[in-house]
Amino acid sequence: MSKHPFPQPSPASSRRRKRRNLLLAALASVLLGGCQATLFGGLNLVQGHPPGVVRHSMVFNRPKRLALDVYAPADAHHAPVVVFFYGGSWMSGQRRWYRWLGRVLAQQGLVVVIPDYRKWPQVRMAGFMQDAAEAVAWTHAHAADYGGDAQQLFLMGHSAGAHIGALLATDERWLAGVDMHPGQLDGFIGLAGPYDFLPLTDPKFIDMFGHTPQAQRQSQPVNFVDGNEPPMLLLQGLADRVVKPQNARSLASAMQRLGEPVELKLYPGIGHAAILLALSSPFRRKAPVLQDCVAFIRAHATGQVDQVTVATRSGPLHLHVTR
């Protein structure tokens, strides 16, 4: 009998695995150290360059010097479209850090748009919300140029970006400013988003969102749920110490009270950054975040909602805790 009853990896594959493990260890170290630019640069390298259409630095507001990147499958035809807003406490972040994410979602057959937006202290809430709305309007107008279907339009965001996307989906004033409305969205996907985070105590956030209780209430997506929202998928790590899980629970409850389609997924042991990193190939085994996002998009883009996993207007809130 052979000493090695199972196939043994070749020396070349062993070397590749070793390099990959070293890179993952380096990425984990960078994550713990808080250097986002280096972390995402590493993910951009790991994720590679799959075939498809990539357009960098497409300007959507020249006076503001705002641009976006587009990622699409090579054979895209009437594909669902996702606008992704990155996080960074409304104060930091760059679209180029998320090239890996554009590639990941494009590999799933989606047309992906990742815009920049202005941050505090250059602007307050009205500024970055207007920028985000303009990016959505640009996407709606140009999706077909990249094989996308503007009638299958989704918003997606992480952390502060999830807040921005949720406010676009709930407070119709922002999309109205670009001659659109939330009814034109097929869905919203929020990863670790702050949706119900009053009272404010940090001077930076008070300056960002308003100095009076009335002004601050205008920043909370949960306050605008009125029965006319698109379907929502709210993803949250139970180990998140930056944005508490109660934010997702609160928005899900507000949607459910009005019979709106909403799905809340909670991932034990997953923290604030890990829920985003789980979309990347190196960290995908941590939680089924990509699988859950794609399933939601497929269900709502086709109009055929899976009754097992997605809440209907008359059904109960579907709460999933991944074990």
C-alpha positions in Angstrom: 0.0 0.0 0.0 1.3 3.5 -0.8 2.6 5.6 2.0 0.5 8.4 0.6 -3.1 7.0 -0.1 -4.3 10.5 -1.0 -3.0 12.6 -3.9 -0.1 14.8 -2.8 0.2 18.5 -3.8 2.9 19.3 -6.3 5.9 21.4 -5.2 4.6 24.3 -7.3 1.1 24.1 -5.7 2.7 23.9 -2.3 4.7 27.0 -3.0 1.6 28.9 -4.2 -0.3 27.8 -1.1 2.5 29.0 1.1 2.7 32.4 -0.6 -1.1 32.6 -0.3 -1.0 31.8 3.4 1.8 34.3 4.0 -0.3 37.0 2.2 -3.4 36.2 4.2 -1.3 36.5 7.4 0.0 39.8 6.2 -3.5 41.0 5.4 -4.8 40.0 8.8 -1.9 41.9 10.4 -2.7 45.0 8.4 -6.4 44.7 9.3 -5.5 44.6 13.0 -3.2 47.6 12.5 -6.0 49.6 10.9 -4.2 50.5 7.6 -7.1 50.3 5.2 -5.2 51.4 2.1 -2.6 48.6 2.4 -5.2 46.0 3.3 -7.4 46.8 0.2 -4.3 47.1 -2.0 -3.4 43.5 -1.0 -6.9 42.4 -1.8 -6.7 44.1 -5.1 -3.7 41.9 -5.9 -5.1 38.7 -4.6 -8.4 39.1 -6.4 -6.7 39.3 -9.8 -8.0 40.6 -13.1 -10.8 38.4 -14.5 -11.9 39.0 -18.1 -14.6 41.6 -18.5 -15.1 45.3 -19.0 -13.5 47.7 -16.6 -13.8 51.5 -16.9 -11.9 53.6 -14.4 -12.5 57.3 -13.6 -15.8 57.9 -15.4 -16.7 61.4 -14.4 -20.2 61.9 -13.1 -19.8 65.4 -11.7 -17.0 67.5 -13.3 -17.3 70.6 -11.1 -17.0 68.5 -8.0 -14.3 66.3 -9.6 -16.3 63.2 -8.8 -15.7 60.0 -10.7 -16.7 56.3 -10.5 -15.5 52.9 -11.7 -17.5 50.4 -13.7 -17.0 46.6 -13.7 -19.0 44.3 -15.9 -18.8 40.7 -17.3 -17.5 40.5 -20.8 -20.8 39.0 -22.0 -23.2 41.2 -19.9 -26.6 41.6 -21.4 -29.5 43.0 -19.4 -27.6 42.2 -16.3 -28.6 43.4 -12.8 -26.8 46.6 -11.8 -25.3 47.3 -8.3 -24.1 50.7 -7.1 -21.7 50.1 -4.1 -21.0 52.8 -1.6 -17.9 52.2 0.5 -17.6 53.1 4.2 -15.1 55.1 6.2 -17.1 57.0 8.9 -18.2 59.5 6.1 -14.7 60.9 6.5 -12.4 58.6 4.5 -12.2 56.0 1.7 -11.5 55.8 -2.0 -13.1 53.9 -4.8 -9.8 52.5 -6.0 -9.5 50.5 -2.7 -12.5 48.5 -3.8 -11.4 47.2 -7.2 -11.3 43.7 -5.8 -15.0 44.1 -4.8 -16.0 45.2 -8.3 -14.2 42.2 -9.8 -15.9 39.8 -7.3 -19.4 41.0 -8.1 -18.8 41.2 -11.8 -17.7 37.5 -11.7 -21.2 36.9 -10.5 -22.7 38.3 -13.6 -23.4 41.8 -12.3 -22.6 45.2 -13.6 -21.0 47.1 -10.7 -20.5 50.8 -10.2 -18.3 52.2 -7.4 -18.4 56.0 -7.0 -16.5 58.4 -4.9 -18.3 61.0 -2.8 -17.2 64.0 -0.9 -16.6 63.6 2.9 -16.6 65.5 6.1 -15.3 68.1 6.8 -15.4 69.2 3.2 -19.2 68.7 3.2 -21.8 67.7 5.7 -24.6 65.2 5.2 -26.4 67.0 2.4 -23.2 67.1 0.4 -22.4 63.4 0.4 -26.0 62.4 0.0 -26.3 64.6 -3.1 -23.2 63.1 -4.5 -24.5 59.6 -3.9 -27.8 60.4 -5.6 -26.0 61.8 -8.6 -24.0 58.6 -8.9 -27.2 56.6 -8.9 -28.7 58.8 -11.6 -25.6 58.4 -13.7 -25.8 54.6 -13.3 -29.5 54.6 -14.3 -28.7 56.6 -17.4 -25.6 54.6 -18.5 -26.2 51.1 -17.3 -27.1 49.8 -20.8 -23.7 51.0 -22.1 -22.1 48.2 -20.1 -24.7 45.5 -20.6 -26.7 46.4 -17.5 -30.4 46.8 -17.1 -31.4 50.0 -15.4 -34.7 48.3 -14.5 -32.8 46.0 -12.2 -31.0 48.5 -10.1 -29.7 47.7 -6.6 -27.9 49.8 -4.0 -25.3 48.2 -1.7 -23.0 49.6 0.9 -20.8 48.9 3.9 -20.8 50.8 7.1 -21.2 54.6 6.3 -21.8 53.5 2.7 -24.7 51.3 3.9 -26.1 54.4 5.7 -25.9 56.4 2.5 -27.6 53.6 0.5 -30.3 53.1 3.1 -31.1 56.8 3.3 -31.4 56.9 -0.5 -33.8 54.0 -0.3 -36.0 55.4 2.5 -35.9 59.3 2.3 -37.2 60.0 -1.2 -36.0 63.6 -1.1 -32.5 62.6 -2.2 -33.3 60.7 -5.3 -36.0 63.3 -6.1 -33.2 65.8 -6.5 -32.0 63.8 -9.6 -35.5 63.1 -10.9 -35.6 59.6 -9.5 -37.4 57.9 -6.7 -36.9 54.8 -4.4 -39.5 52.9 -6.4 -36.9 52.6 -9.2 -34.7 50.5 -7.0 -35.1 46.7 -7.0 -33.4 46.4 -3.7 -31.0 47.6 -1.1 -28.2 45.5 0.6 -26.6 46.9 3.7 -23.5 45.4 5.4 -23.0 46.6 9.0 -24.8 49.8 8.4 -25.8 52.5 11.0 -29.5 53.1 10.5 -30.7 54.1 14.0 -27.8 55.7 15.9 -29.1 58.6 17.9 -28.2 60.3 20.2 -25.0 61.8 18.8 -22.2 62.7 21.2 -19.1 63.0 19.0 -18.6 66.6 17.9 -17.6 65.5 14.4 -20.9 63.7 13.9 -22.9 66.5 15.4 -21.3 68.9 12.9 -21.9 66.3 10.1 -25.5 65.5 10.8 -26.9 68.6 12.6 -26.8 70.5 15.9 -30.5 70.1 16.7 -32.6 67.0 17.5 -34.8 67.8 14.5 -31.8 68.0 12.1 -30.3 64.8 13.5 -33.5 62.8 13.1 -33.2 63.6 9.3 -30.1 61.5 9.2 -31.7 58.2 10.4 -33.0 55.9 7.7 -35.2 54.1 10.2 -37.2 57.4 10.6 -38.3 57.4 6.9 -39.7 53.9 6.4 -43.2 54.5 5.1 -44.2 51.4 3.2 -42.7 52.5 -0.1 -39.2 51.1 0.2 -37.5 48.6 -2.1 -36.8 45.1 -0.7 -33.9 45.1 1.8 -31.2 42.6 2.8 -29.6 43.6 6.0 -26.4 41.8 6.9 -24.8 42.2 10.3 -22.0 40.6 12.3 -22.8 39.8 15.9 -19.3 40.5 16.9 -19.4 44.1 15.5 -18.2 46.6 18.0 -18.2 49.6 15.7 -21.9 49.5 14.4 -24.0 47.6 16.9 -26.4 44.9 15.6 -29.3 46.8 17.0 -29.1 49.1 14.0 -30.0 46.3 11.5 -32.6 44.9 13.9 -34.2 48.3 14.2 -34.5 48.9 10.5 -35.7 45.4 9.8 -38.4 45.9 12.4 -39.5 49.2 10.9 -39.8 47.5 7.5 -41.7 44.6 8.9 -44.2 46.7 10.8 -45.4 48.0 7.4 -45.3 44.6 5.7 -42.3 45.4 3.5 -40.0 42.7 2.2 -36.9 42.5 4.4 -34.4 39.9 5.3 -32.1 40.2 8.3 -29.0 37.9 8.4 -26.8 37.8 11.5 -23.4 36.2 11.5 -21.9 35.0 14.8 -18.3 35.8 15.3 -18.1 38.3 12.5 -16.9 41.8 13.1 -17.3 45.2 11.4 -14.6 44.7 8.8 -14.9 40.9 8.5 -18.4 41.1 7.0 -17.0 43.1 4.1 -13.8 41.0 3.8 -15.9 37.8 3.6 -16.9 38.9 0.1 -13.2 38.4 -1.0 -11.8 35.0 -2.0 -9.2 34.9 0.8 -11.9 35.3 3.5 -14.9 33.8 1.9 -15.2 30.9 4.2 -15.7 33.2 7.2 -19.4 33.8 6.3 -21.7 33.2 3.3 -22.0 37.0 2.6 -21.4 36.8 -1.1 -23.8 33.9 -1.5 -26.5 35.7 0.4 -26.0 38.9 -1.6 -26.2 37.2 -4.9 -29.2 35.1 -4.0 -31.1 38.3 -2.9 -30.2 40.1 -6.2 -31.2 37.1 -8.3 -34.5 36.7 -6.5 -35.5 40.4 -6.8 -34.0 41.1 -10.2 -36.1 38.4 -11.8 -39.2 39.3 -9.7 -39.4 35.7 -8.5 -38.9 35.9 -4.8 -38.0 32.8 -3.0 -40.6 32.4 -0.3 -38.2 30.4 1.9 -35.5 33.1 2.3 -37.1 36.4 1.6 -40.0 38.0 3.5 -43.1 38.9 1.6 -45.4 41.8 2.3 -47.8 39.6 4.2 -45.2 37.2 5.7 -43.1 37.4 8.9 -39.7 38.8 9.1 -37.1 36.2 8.0 -34.3 36.2 10.5 -31.3 34.0 9.8 -28.5 33.4 12.2 -25.7 31.6 10.4 -24.2 28.9 12.6 
